[in-house]
Amino acid sequence: MQVTETLSEGLKRAYTVVVSASDIEGRRTAKLSDVARTLKMPGFRPGKVPMTVVKQRYAGAVMAEVLEESVSEATRQVLNDRGLRPAGQPKVDLVSVPEMTGAATDLSFTVALELLPDITIPDLGTISLTRLKAKPAEDAVDKALDSIATRQRDLVAVEEDRGAEKGEVLTSDFVGTIDGVAFPGGTATDTQLEVAGSGFIPGFTEQLEGMKAGENRTIEVTFPADYGSKELAGKTAQFAITAKALLTQVKPAIDDDFARKLGLETVEKLREIVSEQIQREYDQLSRLNVKRALLDALADRADFGPPESMVDAEFGQIWQRVEADLKDGKADDEDKGKDEATLKDEYRAIAIRRVRLGLLLSEIGRTNSIQVGDEELTRAMRMEAGRYPGQEAQVIEFFRKNPQAIESLRGPIFEDKVVDFVLELAQVEDKDVTPEELVAAPQGASA
């Protein structure tokens, strides 16, 4: 095999590779012999089919297999002999190939690739971070318990003849029309509507205040411009409403009886569980905060040049989302008013940062033998399936049939393990803050 380097510019490399005709012919002959030894054809004993017949029938298929293997092995040898670490799949282009019949022609092809940069891992022990910590206050527990009680409320019929008040519920029928024509999804029967409650078309339930059971009322509302149905977005509709019954919400007392209804012994045990849940939420916010700070610190120390191909791929994914948001009118406030060239420059800078940070995290993990085990992937797969109640089995089956989907779970797990590793080495100072200060702190990992 002859290898000639044709490009060495920054992280880019290119080679021309020539595999001799004799080597290709030797491989072809060996494979045809293997076929002949096991081939069964009418009129011939097993393994006794003449080579001329074998070549006539299988020469083309065998040559195609030989060429594919030769290109793959030669490319791998080029990388191994030179200790090259490609940033992505090398691009291979055939220049000349032997004919399928085995004509004495060299196999020639080019290999173009971009290398991973040399990455120097910074002194992780010099990174200084502050981890905000908070504990749930009694009023936060009280608020959470009140929310639980609200969800467990009973609806009791109002017997007196009076109008509905905020927070009460009207059992109603309604028919929605636009320009006198009913529209799909605008009609309902025996629907419970909370007066001035959320979760409905803005301005709808507010107009139910004062309605009595048996009363009819027509109200007018305007669908939001970003409403999920484009056919209704921004349109003004009329709703003819018939109130059939008025119900008031009665929250249960938060006591031992209430706790027992939830499967616990005492209200104190319920308070303890609620407090622990709030603490877990605070701890998660604390971790997100310190993780963001750590990734910022690592990004500042990642001063190597990233491979252009990786930056282009990352930018392409980012820009695709940005364009979709711009088209749908969902652009970030910071992006509004900026021209396309400015936006592209800003988002390309983000892509460069993400690639650098990803490569640095990968190098830290590689040099310290940090890996994601099968049990961790299985656990992540089950957690993902749990997000789709009633469809868990289908989700698990999807992952089993699509290995690339399972691999998509590996990245976040690997990142978290590397982050935990670095946090053990970094100088992390815990600081007690109020829950309000913790919630107000920047959250999420900024990549």
N, C-alpha and C positions, 0 to 999 in steps of 0.2 A: 504494500500500500504506500502510495506517495502522497504527502500532504504539503501543500504550499499555502503559507499565510498570505492573504491578499489585502487584509485590512486590520489595522491595530490603531484605533483612534478612541481615546478615552476608555469607555467600557465596551465599545463595539469591537467585535472580532469577526473575521470572515476567512474561510479556507476553501481551497479547491482540493478535492480528494479524488485520487485515481486508484481503482482496484484493477489489477491486471486481468486480462482475458483468460490467462491460464488458471488463475485462482477461481474465477467464476466458473470456468469449464470444469475444474476439479470438483467444485461443490455440486454442480449440476449433475455430473456423472455419478457422484456418490448417492445423490437423492434418487436418481433414476434406478440405480441398483437396488436401493431399499424398496422402491415401489415394485420392481420386478420380483423380488424375493417373496413378496406376500400377495401379488396380484393373482386373481382367479378370473380366467376367461374361458368361455366355451371352446372346446377343441384342444385345450392345453391343460397339462397337469399343473396343479398349484406350484408357483415358483419357477415354472419352466417356459413362461411366455418369452419368445425371442425379443432381444433388446430393440430390434428394429421396429417391432410392433409397439413396444412400450414407448419408444420415442415418438412414434407417429401419433399416439393417443395422448400422451401426457407431457411432452416436451415443453409446450407453452405454459401450462400450469406450474410445472416444476421450475421453469426459468423465472416466472413471476415471483415465486416464493423465494428463490435464491437471491434475486435482486433486492427484495424487501429486507431479507435478513442481512445481506451484505451492507446495505446502506445503514441499517440500524446499528450493526456491530461496528462498522467503521466510524460512524459518528460518535458512538460511545467511547471508542478507543482514542479518538482525537481529544475528547474532553478529559479522559482519564490520564492520558500521557502528559498533558499540559497542566493538569490540576485545575481545570476551569470549572467554575460554579456558575452555570447559566441562570439568568434572572427569569427566564421563561423557556418555553419549548423552542429549540433551535429551528430555524427555517432552512429546509433542505430543498434544493432545486436540481433536478437531473439535467446533465449536460449532454451526455451520450450514454447509450445502453446497448449491450449486445442484443442481437435479434433473438426472438423467442426460440428459434431453431438451433441457437448455439453458435452463431458466427463469431469468429475470433476478433472481438472488439472489446476494448477496455471499458469498464464502467467508470464514468466520470460524473461527479456532482459537486455542488457547492454547499457549504454550511455557513450560515450567518447567525450570529447570536449576540446578545448583550449580557455582560457579566454582572454578577453581584459585586458591589463595591467592597473594598477592604474596610471593615468596620472595627473601630477601636472602642471597646466597651469602657465607658467612663468609670471613675472610682465611685461606685454606688454608695460607699460609706460617707461620702461628702455631701450627699443630698439631704437637706434639712426640710422637714415638713411639719405642719401643725395639724393634728387630727382633732376636730371639734367633737365633743361628746356632750350629750344631753340626757336627762332623765325625765320621765313623764311626771307632770305635776298632778295633784289631786283633781284639779278642775278639768284637766284633759281626760282623765279616767271618767269623771262624772259626765262629761260631754259624750264620750264614747258609749257609756251605758245608756244615756238618754237616747242616743241614736238607735241602739239596739231595741230599746223599749218602743221607740216610734215604729220600727219595722215590725214589731210584734203587736201593734195596736189592734184593738177590736173596733169594728164599725157598728155603731148602734143607731137604729132608726130614730129620727126626731119626730115626735108625735105632735108637737105644737105647730100651729099654723104660722110660720115665719119664713123669712128669706134666708138663703144660705150665706154663711159668713166665711171669711178666709180660713183655709185649712179644712173646711168641711167638704163632704163628698156628695156630688149629685149623680144619681143613676139616671142616665139620659140616653135618648136617641137623637141623632143629628144627621142632616143631609147637607153636604157642601156643594155649592154650584159656582161656576164662573160664567158670567154673562148669561145666567139662567140655565146653563147646561151642567148637569152633575158630572163629576170627574172621578176616575178610579181612585179608591182609597179614601174618598171623602164622605162615605156613609157608614154609620155604625149603629148598633142596637144594644141597649142595656150596658152602655159603657160607663164606668165609674170615673168621673172627672173631679179632681181636687180643685176647689175654688182658689184661684191665684197660685196654683201649683206649677211646678216646672215640668219639663219633658214633653210639652205640647207646642203647637205653633205659638210663637210669641204674640201676646195680646188676646189669646183665645180664652183661657180659663179666667183671666182677670175680669172679663165681661159677664161671668156667671154669678158674680156677687149679687145677692139680693133675690135671686130666683127662688120660687117656691115649687114644691112638688105639684105637678099638673099644669104648670105655666109653660107657655110657648114664647120663645124669644128668637129673633133673628139678629145675628151679630156679623160684623164685617172685619176681616183680618187680611193682612198682606203677607204673603210668604216671603221669607228672607231671600235676598239675591243669591245666596250660596246654598239654597235649599237642595237637598239630595236629588229631587226630581226636577230635571231641567224644564219639563213641561209646566211645572207649577212655580218655579223660582221667579220671584218678583211680581207674581200675579196677585190681584186682589180677589178674594173669594167671600161669598156670603154663606153662612151656616144657619139653617133653620133647626133650632134646638127645642126638644121637648123634655122637660125635667119630670122624671117619674117618681123619684123618691129622694129624700134628703137624709144623709147619714152624718153623724158626727164621730170623730175619731177619739177613742178613749185609750189612753196609754196605761199599761199596767204599772202598778207600784213596783219599784225596784227593791225587792225584798227577797227573803229566802224562798218564798213560794215561786217568785219569778225565776230565781236561779234554778230551782228544781224543774221547772218547765223546760229549761235549757239543758237538763241532764246533769246539773251540778248540785252539790250538797247544800251550800250556803252562798249568800250574796258576797261574803268575803272571798270565797274561792273564785267567784265570778269576777270580782274586782282584780284579784291577783292575775287571772288569765288575761283580762283586758289590758292590764298594766304591762304584762310581758309582751303582748302583741304590739303595743305602742312602742315599747323599748326596741323590739326587733325592727320596727319601721325607722326609728331614730338611728339605730346602728347601721341600717342600710344606707340612710342618707349620709351618715358619717363616713362610711366607706366610699361612697360615690364622690364625696368631697375630696377626700385624701387621694383617691385614685386620680381624679382630675388634676390635682396639684402635682402628683408624681409624674403623670404623663406630660404635663407642661414642662417639668424640670428635665425629663429625659429628652423631650423634643428640642429643648434649648441646647442640649449637649450633643445632639445628632447633627454633626456638621459635614457629613460626607455627601458627595453627589449621588443622587438616586438614579437608577436606570430610567432612561426616557420612556421606554416601552411601558414600564410599570406606572409611571406618572400619567402617560397618555391614557392607559386603561382606567386608572382611578378617576382622572378628570372626566373621561367620557361618561362614567356612571354618575358622577356628581352633576354634570351639566345636563344630562338627560332628565334628572329629577327637577333641576332648576327650570328648564324649559317647560316642563309639564306644569309646574306651579305658576309660572308666568302666564301660560296659556289659560289656566283656570282662574286667574286672578288671585292666587294664593301666595304671591311672592312675599318674602319677609319684608318688614317695614324698612330694614336697613338697605334692601336692594331696590326699593322703589325710587324711581327717578334717575337711576344709573343707566348709562348706555351699555350695550352688549359687550363692547371691548373692555370696559372697566370691570364688568361682572366676570368676564372670562379670566382676566388677569388675577382677580381676587380669588376665584375658585380654583384656579391652577395653583396658586400659592398654598391653598388648603390641601390640594392633592399632593403636592410635594411634601408638605409636612406629614401627611398621613403615611405616605410611602416610607419616608425616612424613619418615622416612629415605628412603623410595623417591622421594618428590617432590623432596627435596633432591638426591639423586643424579641424577634425571632433569633437573633444572634445571642442574646443573653440566655434564652431558653436552650439553644443548641449547645453552647459551650458549657452549660451547667446541667446538661442531660435532663432537662425538664420535658416530660412527655405527657400525653393524654392517654389514659388507659381505656381499655374496652368497657370496663365497668362504669367509668365516668361518662362515656358516650351513651351507654345504655340508659343511665340515669337521666341524662339530658333529653334523650329521645322520649322517655316516659313522661317527663315534665312537659315537654312540648305537646305530647298527645293529650295530657290533662287539660290543655287549654281548649280542647274541643269536646265538651261533654257529650257522651253518646256516640262519638265517632272515634274513640280511642283506638279500637282495633284497626280501623281503616288507616289511621295515621301511622300506627306501628308498621302495618303492612307496606305502606308507601315507603317508609324509611328502609325497610328490608329489601325492597325491590329497586331502590335508588341509592346506591352507595354514595353518590356525590351529595345527596341530601344529608346523609349522616355526617359527611366531612364538613358540611356547612356549620355543624354544631361544634366542631373541634376548635375552630378559631377563637371564639369567645372564652371557651374553657381554658385554652392554652394561655390566652392573654391574662386571665385572672390568676392563673398559677404563677406566671412570670411576675405579675404585680405583687402577689403575696411574697414571692422570693425576694424581690427588691426591697419591699417594705421591711423585711426582717433585717436587711443590711443598712438601710437608711436611718438617719437620725430623726425619729418621729416623736414629737412632743404632744402629749394629750392636753387639751384645754377644755375645761368645763364651761359650757355656755348654756343659755336658755334655749328651750325648744324653738322659740321664735327666731333666735339668732342662727340656729342650725338650719332651719327651713329657709331662711333668707340668704344663706351662703350659696355661692355658685355650685350647682349640682351637675353630675354627669361627667363622663370621661370625654374631655375635649381632644379629639384626634386631629 
